[in-house]
Amino acid sequence: MPTLHELVAAELAQPADPRVVQTAAAVAALYPNAAQAVLFYGSCLRSSSLDGAMLDFYLIVSSYRAAYGKSWLATANRLVPPNVFPFEHKGLAAKYAVLSEDDFAQECGSRARSVSVWARFAQPSRLVWARHEAAGGRAIASIAEAVPTLLALTLPLFDAGEADIRAIWTRGFSLTYGAELRAEQGDRSPSIVESEPDRYRRFGEAALAHVVSLPKAAAERTWRRLRRRGKLLSVVRLAKASATFAGGIDYLAWKISRHSGQTVVIHPWHRRFPLFAALILLPKLLARGAVR
C-alpha cells in the first residue's frame, strides 16, 4: 500500500491543462528571486472547461522580503497571510495567494492559525511549477500534513466503530466550512467526497494508519477555537484583499452573487474606498445570509 507521502506526490504530479501550466509559470516569473512552487487547486481543477472561470493558485515563496523587498506588502503578508492578487494571462483570469515556505508548512499542519490552507490541500491539487526538485519536494512534504491534520481533529468526534472513512471526511469538511465566511449556500462537504470517493478512501486509510487523534474534549475545544478565529481572520483577510486585490470589491461581489444567488450592488464610491466599503458591506451581507 502506498504511503500518504507517495499518494500526495503522485497526485501533485498529475498533468494539468497546458494553459494552466503556462499561467502558473507566468505567475512565478513575477517573483524571479522568490518563487519556489506554484500549486493549482479549486473548482477549475475539477472542470474540463476554463472559459469564463477564474484559476486558483498558491504561490510559495522563499520569504516575503525576497518577494516584495521593503514594500508594506511584505509586512501585510507576514502578519495576515496570505496576500491575494488578481492575474491574467492569455485570456485566462486567475488569482494567486502568496505564502512563504515556512508559513505554508505551518498552515498545512497542526500549528495552523486557521483551517483555510489545510482544508484546501486535503483536497486534490497539482504542482504546476517548481523552481527545482528540492522546492517541489518541500511543497509535497507540507501538503502531506494536510490530510492528517483534518482527520486527527475529526476522528475523535465519532464513537469507536461508529463511522467509516467517508463519514469522517464529510464531517471534517463540514466543520471547515463552518470555520470560514462562505458565500456558498448549504453544505457542500458530501459532494466533495462523493466526487472522488476512491481518492478519499485511499488517502484517508493511508493517513489514519499514522494519525494520533486527540481526546474528544480537546478536539471539540480546537474546533471551537478554529471557528472563532477563522471567522475573524476571514473578515480581516476580506478587508485586506480589498486593498491589495485590484478590482477586488467587484470580484467579491461577483463571487458572492454567483454562490448565494443574491445580487450585490457595487457603487462607484465602493471602488474608490474599497477597504471602507468592505467593512460597510459585510454586516449587510451577513444579515441577508449572503455569506455565513
ZADO-1210 file (C-alpha; in nm, 4 decimals, padded with zeros to 6 digits):
<atoms>
<atom x="00.0000" y="00.0000" z="00.0000" code="MET" pos="1"/>
<atom x="00.1459" y="00.3422" z="-00.0929" code="PRO" pos="2"/>
<atom x="00.2306" y="00.5806" z="00.1886" code="THR" pos="3"/>
<atom x="00.0438" y="00.9080" z="00.2209" code="LEU" pos="4"/>
<atom x="00.3532" y="01.0964" z="00.1062" code="HIS" pos="5"/>
<atom x="00.3667" y="00.8796" z="-00.2065" code="GLU" pos="6"/>
<atom x="-00.0033" y="00.9339" z="-00.2757" code="LEU" pos="7"/>
<atom x="00.0348" y="01.3105" z="-00.2392" code="VAL" pos="8"/>
<atom x="00.3430" y="01.3195" z="-00.4621" code="ALA" pos="9"/>
<atom x="00.1707" y="01.1151" z="-00.7332" code="ALA" pos="10"/>
<atom x="-00.1419" y="01.3305" z="-00.7262" code="GLU" pos="11"/>
<atom x="00.0541" y="01.6557" z="-00.7398" code="LEU" pos="12"/>
<atom x="00.2487" y="01.5234" z="-01.0385" code="ALA" pos="13"/>
<atom x="-00.0611" y="01.4509" z="-01.2474" code="GLN" pos="14"/>
<atom x="-00.0725" y="01.6675" z="-01.5628" code="PRO" pos="15"/>
<atom x="-00.2760" y="01.9864" z="-01.5736" code="ALA" pos="16"/>
<atom x="-00.4145" y="02.1750" z="-01.8705" code="ASP" pos="17"/>
<atom x="-00.1175" y="02.3303" z="-02.0581" code="PRO" pos="18"/>
<atom x="-00.2810" y="02.6721" z="-02.0283" code="ARG" pos="19"/>
<atom x="-00.2846" y="02.6331" z="-01.6506" code="VAL" pos="20"/>
<atom x="00.0835" y="02.5387" z="-01.6506" code="VAL" pos="21"/>
<atom x="00.1702" y="02.8400" z="-01.8666" code="GLN" pos="22"/>
<atom x="-00.0265" y="03.0719" z="-01.6393" code="THR" pos="23"/>
<atom x="00.1476" y="02.9292" z="-01.3326" code="ALA" pos="24"/>
<atom x="00.4875" y="02.9889" z="-01.4902" code="ALA" pos="25"/>
<atom x="00.3856" y="03.3468" z="-01.5664" code="ALA" pos="26"/>
<atom x="00.2859" y="03.3982" z="-01.2019" code="VAL" pos="27"/>
<atom x="00.6221" y="03.2617" z="-01.0861" code="ALA" pos="28"/>
<atom x="00.8007" y="03.4936" z="-01.3295" code="ALA" pos="29"/>
<atom x="00.6603" y="03.7923" z="-01.1403" code="LEU" pos="30"/>
<atom x="00.8793" y="03.6896" z="-00.8441" code="TYR" pos="31"/>
<atom x="01.2061" y="03.5748" z="-01.0034" code="PRO" pos="32"/>
<atom x="01.4074" y="03.5921" z="-00.6808" code="ASN" pos="33"/>
<atom x="01.1483" y="03.4361" z="-00.4517" code="ALA" pos="34"/>
<atom x="00.9168" y="03.1901" z="-00.6311" code="ALA" pos="35"/>
<atom x="00.9666" y="02.8305" z="-00.5204" code="GLN" pos="36"/>
<atom x="00.6468" y="02.6499" z="-00.6244" code="ALA" pos="37"/>
<atom x="00.3044" y="02.7185" z="-00.7733" code="VAL" pos="38"/>
<atom x="00.0097" y="02.4987" z="-00.6757" code="LEU" pos="39"/>
<atom x="-00.3184" y="02.4751" z="-00.8669" code="PHE" pos="40"/>
<atom x="-00.6358" y="02.3896" z="-00.6751" code="TYR" pos="41"/>
<atom x="-01.0055" y="02.4604" z="-00.6568" code="GLY" pos="42"/>
<atom x="-01.3115" y="02.4198" z="-00.8748" code="SER" pos="43"/>
<atom x="-01.1238" y="02.4687" z="-01.2040" code="CYS" pos="44"/>
<atom x="-00.9191" y="02.1593" z="-01.1235" code="LEU" pos="45"/>
<atom x="-01.2389" y="01.9573" z="-01.1434" code="ARG" pos="46"/>
<atom x="-01.3695" y="02.1291" z="-01.4572" code="SER" pos="47"/>
<atom x="-01.2980" y="02.0386" z="-01.8185" code="SER" pos="48"/>
<atom x="-01.3598" y="02.3967" z="-01.9336" code="SER" pos="49"/>
<atom x="-01.1622" y="02.7044" z="-01.8295" code="LEU" pos="50"/>
<atom x="-01.3664" y="02.9554" z="-02.0297" code="ASP" pos="51"/>
<atom x="-01.5136" y="03.2235" z="-01.8047" code="GLY" pos="52"/>
<atom x="-01.3559" y="03.0684" z="-01.4947" code="ALA" pos="53"/>
<atom x="-01.1000" y="03.2055" z="-01.2513" code="MET" pos="54"/>
<atom x="-00.7986" y="02.9847" z="-01.1863" code="LEU" pos="55"/>
<atom x="-00.6842" y="02.9444" z="-00.8248" code="ASP" pos="56"/>
<atom x="-00.3143" y="02.9253" z="-00.7396" code="PHE" pos="57"/>
<atom x="-00.0940" y="02.9298" z="-00.4327" code="TYR" pos="58"/>
<atom x="00.2470" y="03.0834" z="-00.4949" code="LEU" pos="59"/>
<atom x="00.5030" y="02.9586" z="-00.2438" code="ILE" pos="60"/>
<atom x="00.7974" y="03.1944" z="-00.1953" code="VAL" pos="61"/>
<atom x="01.1263" y="03.1653" z="-00.0091" code="SER" pos="62"/>
<atom x="01.0445" y="03.4694" z="00.2058" code="SER" pos="63"/>
<atom x="00.8259" y="03.7781" z="00.1939" code="TYR" pos="64"/>
<atom x="01.1297" y="04.0058" z="00.1896" code="ARG" pos="65"/>
<atom x="01.2588" y="03.8219" z="-00.1181" code="ALA" pos="66"/>
<atom x="00.9171" y="03.8541" z="-00.2816" code="ALA" pos="67"/>
<atom x="00.8406" y="04.2204" z="-00.2099" code="TYR" pos="68"/>
<atom x="01.1626" y="04.3846" z="-00.0952" code="GLY" pos="69"/>
<atom x="01.0879" y="04.6542" z="00.1641" code="LYS" pos="70"/>
<atom x="00.7304" y="04.7055" z="00.0479" code="SER" pos="71"/>
<atom x="00.4472" y="04.7181" z="00.3025" code="TRP" pos="72"/>
<atom x="00.3127" y="04.4101" z="00.1260" code="LEU" pos="73"/>
<atom x="00.5817" y="04.2011" z="00.2974" code="ALA" pos="74"/>
<atom x="00.4552" y="04.3084" z="00.6395" code="THR" pos="75"/>
<atom x="00.0908" y="04.2534" z="00.5392" code="ALA" pos="76"/>
<atom x="00.1721" y="03.9035" z="00.4116" code="ASN" pos="77"/>
<atom x="00.3617" y="03.8165" z="00.7292" code="ARG" pos="78"/>
<atom x="00.1014" y="03.9493" z="00.9735" code="LEU" pos="79"/>
<atom x="-00.2146" y="03.8299" z="00.7938" code="VAL" pos="80"/>
<atom x="-00.1204" y="03.5631" z="00.5413" code="PRO" pos="81"/>
<atom x="-00.1815" y="03.5165" z="00.2580" code="PRO" pos="82"/>
<atom x="-00.1779" y="03.8165" z="00.0270" code="ASN" pos="83"/>
<atom x="-00.4090" y="03.7586" z="-00.2709" code="VAL" pos="84"/>
<atom x="-00.3647" y="03.9163" z="-00.6131" code="PHE" pos="85"/>
<atom x="-00.5521" y="03.9034" z="-00.9457" code="PRO" pos="86"/>
<atom x="-00.3741" y="03.7917" z="-01.2605" code="PHE" pos="87"/>
<atom x="-00.4496" y="03.7484" z="-01.6289" code="GLU" pos="88"/>
<atom x="-00.2544" y="03.5516" z="-01.8858" code="HIS" pos="89"/>
<atom x="-00.3504" y="03.4985" z="-02.2497" code="LYS" pos="90"/>
<atom x="-00.7191" y="03.5488" z="-02.1843" code="GLY" pos="91"/>
<atom x="-00.7351" y="03.3403" z="-01.8660" code="LEU" pos="92"/>
<atom x="-00.8323" y="03.5070" z="-01.5394" code="ALA" pos="93"/>
<atom x="-00.6643" y="03.3899" z="-01.2211" code="ALA" pos="94"/>
<atom x="-00.5902" y="03.4821" z="-00.8638" code="LYS" pos="95"/>
<atom x="-00.2965" y="03.3700" z="-00.6572" code="TYR" pos="96"/>
<atom x="-00.2315" y="03.3634" z="-00.2838" code="ALA" pos="97"/>
<atom x="00.1234" y="03.4161" z="-00.1598" code="VAL" pos="98"/>
<atom x="00.2703" y="03.2195" z="00.1308" code="LEU" pos="99"/>
<atom x="00.6284" y="03.1686" z="00.2390" code="SER" pos="100"/>
<atom x="00.7582" y="02.8132" z="00.2593" code="GLU" pos="101"/>
<atom x="00.7661" y="02.8384" z="00.6391" code="ASP" pos="102"/>
<atom x="00.4091" y="02.9678" z="00.6628" code="ASP" pos="103"/>
<atom x="00.2845" y="02.7109" z="00.4126" code="PHE" pos="104"/>
<atom x="00.4360" y="02.4289" z="00.6194" code="ALA" pos="105"/>
<atom x="00.2770" y="02.5699" z="00.9348" code="GLN" pos="106"/>
<atom x="-00.0658" y="02.6270" z="00.7815" code="GLU" pos="107"/>
<atom x="-00.0835" y="02.2712" z="00.6446" code="CYS" pos="108"/>
<atom x="-00.0232" y="02.1232" z="00.9879" code="GLY" pos="109"/>
<atom x="-00.1482" y="02.1164" z="01.3450" code="SER" pos="110"/>
<atom x="00.0045" y="02.4590" z="01.4259" code="ARG" pos="111"/>
<atom x="-00.2113" y="02.6321" z="01.1641" code="ALA" pos="112"/>
<atom x="-00.3797" y="02.9578" z="01.2608" code="ARG" pos="113"/>
<atom x="-00.6937" y="02.8661" z="01.0652" code="SER" pos="114"/>
<atom x="-00.8395" y="02.5854" z="00.8554" code="VAL" pos="115"/>
<atom x="-00.8088" y="02.7656" z="00.5223" code="SER" pos="116"/>
<atom x="-00.4868" y="02.6087" z="00.3921" code="VAL" pos="117"/>
<atom x="-00.5036" y="02.2524" z="00.5214" code="TRP" pos="118"/>
<atom x="-00.8737" y="02.2245" z="00.4348" code="ALA" pos="119"/>
<atom x="-00.7945" y="02.3125" z="00.0732" code="ARG" pos="120"/>
<atom x="-00.4873" y="02.0938" z="00.0402" code="PHE" pos="121"/>
<atom x="-00.6530" y="01.7925" z="00.1969" code="ALA" pos="122"/>
<atom x="-00.8384" y="01.8052" z="-00.1360" code="GLN" pos="123"/>
<atom x="-00.6763" y="01.7412" z="-00.4758" code="PRO" pos="124"/>
<atom x="-00.4202" y="01.9876" z="-00.6119" code="SER" pos="125"/>
<atom x="-00.1424" y="01.9963" z="-00.8695" code="ARG" pos="126"/>
<atom x="00.2176" y="02.1125" z="-00.8501" code="LEU" pos="127"/>
<atom x="00.2243" y="02.3048" z="-01.1792" code="VAL" pos="128"/>
<atom x="00.5574" y="02.4838" z="-01.1387" code="TRP" pos="129"/>
<atom x="00.8640" y="02.4371" z="-00.9180" code="ALA" pos="130"/>
<atom x="01.1969" y="02.6184" z="-00.9149" code="ARG" pos="131"/>
<atom x="01.3771" y="02.2854" z="-00.8766" code="HIS" pos="132"/>
<atom x="01.3227" y="01.9371" z="-00.7379" code="GLU" pos="133"/>
<atom x="01.4073" y="02.0365" z="-00.3813" code="ALA" pos="134"/>
<atom x="01.1468" y="02.3152" z="-00.3817" code="ALA" pos="135"/>
<atom x="00.8864" y="02.0737" z="-00.5175" code="GLY" pos="136"/>
<atom x="00.9812" y="01.8225" z="-00.2502" code="GLY" pos="137"/>
<atom x="00.9265" y="02.0778" z="00.0250" code="ARG" pos="138"/>
<atom x="00.5814" y="02.1587" z="-00.1123" code="ALA" pos="139"/>
<atom x="00.4930" y="01.7890" z="-00.1209" code="ILE" pos="140"/>
<atom x="00.6088" y="01.7396" z="00.2380" code="ALA" pos="141"/>
<atom x="00.3924" y="02.0294" z="00.3572" code="SER" pos="142"/>
<atom x="00.0821" y="01.9131" z="00.1709" code="ILE" pos="143"/>
<atom x="00.1257" y="01.5615" z="00.3106" code="ALA" pos="144"/>
<atom x="00.0447" y="01.7111" z="00.6537" code="GLU" pos="145"/>
<atom x="-00.2961" y="01.8458" z="00.5482" code="ALA" pos="146"/>
<atom x="-00.4917" y="01.5185" z="00.5496" code="VAL" pos="147"/>
<atom x="-00.3610" y="01.4009" z="00.8900" code="PRO" pos="148"/>
<atom x="-00.4426" y="01.7430" z="01.0354" code="THR" pos="149"/>
<atom x="-00.8049" y="01.7226" z="00.9225" code="LEU" pos="150"/>
<atom x="-00.8541" y="01.3595" z="01.0254" code="LEU" pos="151"/>
<atom x="-00.6808" y="01.3947" z="01.3629" code="ALA" pos="152"/>
<atom x="-00.9246" y="01.6710" z="01.4591" code="LEU" pos="153"/>
<atom x="-01.2340" y="01.4953" z="01.3203" code="THR" pos="154"/>
<atom x="-01.1854" y="01.1301" z="01.4208" code="LEU" pos="155"/>
<atom x="-01.2327" y="01.1961" z="01.7968" code="PRO" pos="156"/>
<atom x="-01.5835" y="01.3305" z="01.7325" code="LEU" pos="157"/>
<atom x="-01.7016" y="00.9783" z="01.6468" code="PHE" pos="158"/>
<atom x="-01.7548" y="00.6929" z="01.8886" code="ASP" pos="159"/>
<atom x="-01.5365" y="00.3875" z="01.8362" code="ALA" pos="160"/>
<atom x="-01.6540" y="00.1918" z="01.5316" code="GLY" pos="161"/>
<atom x="-01.9296" y="00.4439" z="01.4599" code="GLU" pos="162"/>
<atom x="-01.8073" y="00.5935" z="01.1334" code="ALA" pos="163"/>
<atom x="-01.6358" y="00.4841" z="00.8155" code="ASP" pos="164"/>
<atom x="-01.3706" y="00.6893" z="00.6396" code="ILE" pos="165"/>
<atom x="-01.6220" y="00.8604" z="00.4105" code="ARG" pos="166"/>
<atom x="-01.8236" y="00.9850" z="00.7082" code="ALA" pos="167"/>
<atom x="-01.5096" y="01.1187" z="00.8761" code="ILE" pos="168"/>
<atom x="-01.4091" y="01.3114" z="00.5640" code="TRP" pos="169"/>
<atom x="-01.7593" y="01.4538" z="00.5215" code="THR" pos="170"/>
<atom x="-01.7817" y="01.5670" z="00.8837" code="ARG" pos="171"/>
<atom x="-01.4349" y="01.7186" z="00.8645" code="GLY" pos="172"/>
<atom x="-01.5108" y="01.9256" z="00.5556" code="PHE" pos="173"/>
<atom x="-01.8431" y="02.0353" z="00.7035" code="SER" pos="174"/>
<atom x="-01.6596" y="02.1661" z="01.0100" code="LEU" pos="175"/>
<atom x="-01.4044" y="02.3516" z="00.7988" code="THR" pos="176"/>
<atom x="-01.6851" y="02.5216" z="00.6062" code="TYR" pos="177"/>
<atom x="-01.8218" y="02.6408" z="00.9386" code="GLY" pos="178"/>
<atom x="-01.4839" y="02.7872" z="01.0336" code="ALA" pos="179"/>
<atom x="-01.4724" y="03.0416" z="00.7484" code="GLU" pos="180"/>
<atom x="-01.7015" y="03.3027" z="00.5999" code="LEU" pos="181"/>
<atom x="-01.8599" y="03.1405" z="00.2965" code="ARG" pos="182"/>
<atom x="-02.0854" y="03.2585" z="00.0174" code="ALA" pos="183"/>
<atom x="-02.1901" y="02.9038" z="-00.0727" code="GLU" pos="184"/>
<atom x="-02.5375" y="02.8055" z="00.0408" code="GLN" pos="185"/>
<atom x="-02.5880" y="02.4680" z="00.2029" code="GLY" pos="186"/>
<atom x="-02.3265" y="02.2111" z="00.2960" code="ASP" pos="187"/>
<atom x="-02.1039" y="02.1091" z="00.0024" code="ARG" pos="188"/>
<atom x="-01.8941" y="01.8649" z="00.2059" code="SER" pos="189"/>
<atom x="-02.0778" y="01.5462" z="00.0902" code="PRO" pos="190"/>
<atom x="-02.0370" y="01.6443" z="-00.2754" code="SER" pos="191"/>
<atom x="-01.6623" y="01.6968" z="-00.2276" code="ILE" pos="192"/>
<atom x="-01.6140" y="01.3432" z="-00.1012" code="VAL" pos="193"/>
<atom x="-01.8601" y="01.1878" z="-00.3461" code="GLU" pos="194"/>
<atom x="-01.6790" y="01.3469" z="-00.6398" code="SER" pos="195"/>
<atom x="-01.3790" y="01.1146" z="-00.5848" code="GLU" pos="196"/>
<atom x="-01.4741" y="00.8520" z="-00.3251" code="PRO" pos="197"/>
<atom x="-01.1855" y="00.6188" z="-00.4089" code="ASP" pos="198"/>
<atom x="-00.9333" y="00.9009" z="-00.3746" code="ARG" pos="199"/>
<atom x="-01.0620" y="00.9969" z="-00.0303" code="TYR" pos="200"/>
<atom x="-01.0703" y="00.6327" z="00.0795" code="ARG" pos="201"/>
<atom x="-00.7080" y="00.5744" z="-00.0210" code="ARG" pos="202"/>
<atom x="-00.5781" y="00.8990" z="00.1261" code="PHE" pos="203"/>
<atom x="-00.7815" y="00.8514" z="00.4425" code="GLY" pos="204"/>
<atom x="-00.6691" y="00.4954" z="00.5044" code="GLU" pos="205"/>
<atom x="-00.3049" y="00.5895" z="00.4453" code="ALA" pos="206"/>
<atom x="-00.3319" y="00.8818" z="00.6882" code="ALA" pos="207"/>
<atom x="-00.5268" y="00.7017" z="00.9603" code="LEU" pos="208"/>
<atom x="-00.2548" y="00.4411" z="00.9863" code="ALA" pos="209"/>
<atom x="-00.0362" y="00.7076" z="01.1494" code="HIS" pos="210"/>
<atom x="-00.2809" y="00.9616" z="01.2946" code="VAL" pos="211"/>
<atom x="-00.2727" y="01.0117" z="01.6689" code="VAL" pos="212"/>
<atom x="-00.6131" y="01.1562" z="01.7462" code="SER" pos="213"/>
<atom x="-00.6918" y="01.3952" z="02.0284" code="LEU" pos="214"/>
<atom x="-00.9265" y="01.3264" z="02.3180" code="PRO" pos="215"/>
<atom x="-01.2808" y="01.4210" z="02.2185" code="LYS" pos="216"/>
<atom x="-01.2974" y="01.7199" z="02.4541" code="ALA" pos="217"/>
<atom x="-00.9687" y="01.8571" z="02.3209" code="ALA" pos="218"/>
<atom x="-01.0846" y="01.8183" z="01.9599" code="ALA" pos="219"/>
<atom x="-01.4114" y="01.9982" z="02.0356" code="GLU" pos="220"/>
<atom x="-01.2213" y="02.2849" z="02.2010" code="ARG" pos="221"/>
<atom x="-00.9908" y="02.3081" z="01.8996" code="THR" pos="222"/>
<atom x="-01.2819" y="02.3262" z="01.6545" code="TRP" pos="223"/>
<atom x="-01.4489" y="02.5984" z="01.8642" code="ARG" pos="224"/>
<atom x="-01.1254" y="02.7973" z="01.8624" code="ARG" pos="225"/>
<atom x="-01.0833" y="02.7479" z="01.4881" code="LEU" pos="226"/>
<atom x="-01.4408" y="02.8680" z="01.4251" code="ARG" pos="227"/>
<atom x="-01.3926" y="03.1845" z="01.6321" code="ARG" pos="228"/>
<atom x="-01.0520" y="03.2615" z="01.4873" code="ARG" pos="229"/>
<atom x="-01.1492" y="03.1622" z="01.1337" code="GLY" pos="230"/>
<atom x="-01.4470" y="03.3972" z="01.1157" code="LYS" pos="231"/>
<atom x="-01.2369" y="03.6852" z="01.2471" code="LEU" pos="232"/>
<atom x="-00.9496" y="03.6098" z="01.0101" code="LEU" pos="233"/>
<atom x="-01.1936" y="03.5882" z="00.7201" code="SER" pos="234"/>
<atom x="-01.3121" y="03.9423" z="00.7944" code="VAL" pos="235"/>
<atom x="-00.9557" y="04.0732" z="00.8260" code="VAL" pos="236"/>
<atom x="-00.8467" y="03.8982" z="00.5053" code="ARG" pos="237"/>
<atom x="-01.1522" y="04.0311" z="00.3224" code="LEU" pos="238"/>
<atom x="-01.0680" y="04.3843" z="00.4306" code="ALA" pos="239"/>
<atom x="-00.7026" y="04.3391" z="00.3362" code="LYS" pos="240"/>
<atom x="-00.7913" y="04.1902" z="-00.0017" code="ALA" pos="241"/>
<atom x="-00.9973" y="04.4981" z="-00.0822" code="SER" pos="242"/>
<atom x="-00.6727" y="04.6971" z="-00.0601" code="ALA" pos="243"/>
<atom x="-00.4298" y="04.4527" z="-00.2248" code="THR" pos="244"/>
<atom x="-00.6580" y="04.2972" z="-00.4890" code="PHE" pos="245"/>
<atom x="-00.7112" y="04.5357" z="-00.7817" code="ALA" pos="246"/>
<atom x="-01.0810" y="04.5214" z="-00.8618" code="GLY" pos="247"/>
<atom x="-01.1239" y="04.3051" z="-00.5536" code="GLY" pos="248"/>
<atom x="-01.4530" y="04.4598" z="-00.4468" code="ILE" pos="249"/>
<atom x="-01.6063" y="04.3698" z="-00.7843" code="ASP" pos="250"/>
<atom x="-01.4640" y="04.0175" z="-00.7698" code="TYR" pos="251"/>
<atom x="-01.6016" y="03.9603" z="-00.4205" code="LEU" pos="252"/>
<atom x="-01.9435" y="04.0863" z="-00.5283" code="ALA" pos="253"/>
<atom x="-01.9378" y="03.8551" z="-00.8319" code="TRP" pos="254"/>
<atom x="-01.8361" y="03.5546" z="-00.6219" code="LYS" pos="255"/>
<atom x="-02.0986" y="03.6176" z="-00.3550" code="ILE" pos="256"/>
<atom x="-02.3707" y="03.6659" z="-00.6173" code="SER" pos="257"/>
<atom x="-02.2623" y="03.3522" z="-00.8037" code="ARG" pos="258"/>
<atom x="-02.2682" y="03.1257" z="-00.4984" code="HIS" pos="259"/>
<atom x="-02.5541" y="03.2758" z="-00.2974" code="SER" pos="260"/>
<atom x="-02.7858" y="03.3840" z="-00.5794" code="GLY" pos="261"/>
<atom x="-02.8193" y="03.7273" z="-00.4183" code="GLN" pos="262"/>
<atom x="-02.7309" y="04.0433" z="-00.6090" code="THR" pos="263"/>
<atom x="-02.4578" y="04.2592" z="-00.4557" code="VAL" pos="264"/>
<atom x="-02.4631" y="04.6120" z="-00.5986" code="VAL" pos="265"/>
<atom x="-02.1291" y="04.7932" z="-00.6151" code="ILE" pos="266"/>
<atom x="-02.1392" y="05.1716" z="-00.6364" code="HIS" pos="267"/>
<atom x="-01.8583" y="05.3954" z="-00.7672" code="PRO" pos="268"/>
<atom x="-01.7625" y="05.5079" z="-00.4167" code="TRP" pos="269"/>
<atom x="-01.7100" y="05.1417" z="-00.3196" code="HIS" pos="270"/>
<atom x="-01.4353" y="05.1207" z="-00.5801" code="ARG" pos="271"/>
<atom x="-01.2739" y="05.4429" z="-00.4628" code="ARG" pos="272"/>
<atom x="-01.2691" y="05.3327" z="-00.0993" code="PHE" pos="273"/>
<atom x="-01.2646" y="04.9504" z="-00.1148" code="PRO" pos="274"/>
<atom x="-01.1448" y="04.8917" z="00.2424" code="LEU" pos="275"/>
<atom x="-01.4200" y="05.1104" z="00.3911" code="PHE" pos="276"/>
<atom x="-01.6742" y="04.9593" z="00.1520" code="ALA" pos="277"/>
<atom x="-01.5839" y="04.6040" z="00.2568" code="ALA" pos="278"/>
<atom x="-01.6360" y="04.6930" z="00.6235" code="LEU" pos="279"/>
<atom x="-01.9742" y="04.8522" z="00.5427" code="ILE" pos="280"/>
<atom x="-02.0985" y="04.5751" z="00.3138" code="LEU" pos="281"/>
<atom x="-02.0019" y="04.2757" z="00.5256" code="LEU" pos="282"/>
<atom x="-02.2573" y="04.3240" z="00.8098" code="PRO" pos="283"/>
<atom x="-02.5318" y="04.3711" z="00.5499" code="LYS" pos="284"/>
<atom x="-02.4302" y="04.0537" z="00.3664" code="LEU" pos="285"/>
<atom x="-02.4233" y="03.8580" z="00.6915" code="LEU" pos="286"/>
<atom x="-02.7697" y="03.9857" z="00.7854" code="ALA" pos="287"/>
<atom x="-02.9061" y="03.8826" z="00.4438" code="ARG" pos="288"/>
<atom x="-02.7440" y="03.5414" z="00.4651" code="GLY" pos="289"/>
<atom x="-02.5394" y="03.6033" z="00.1524" code="ALA" pos="290"/>
<atom x="-02.2340" y="03.4961" z="00.3499" code="VAL" pos="291"/>
<atom x="-02.2296" y="03.2836" z="00.6609" code="ARG" pos="292"/>
</atoms>
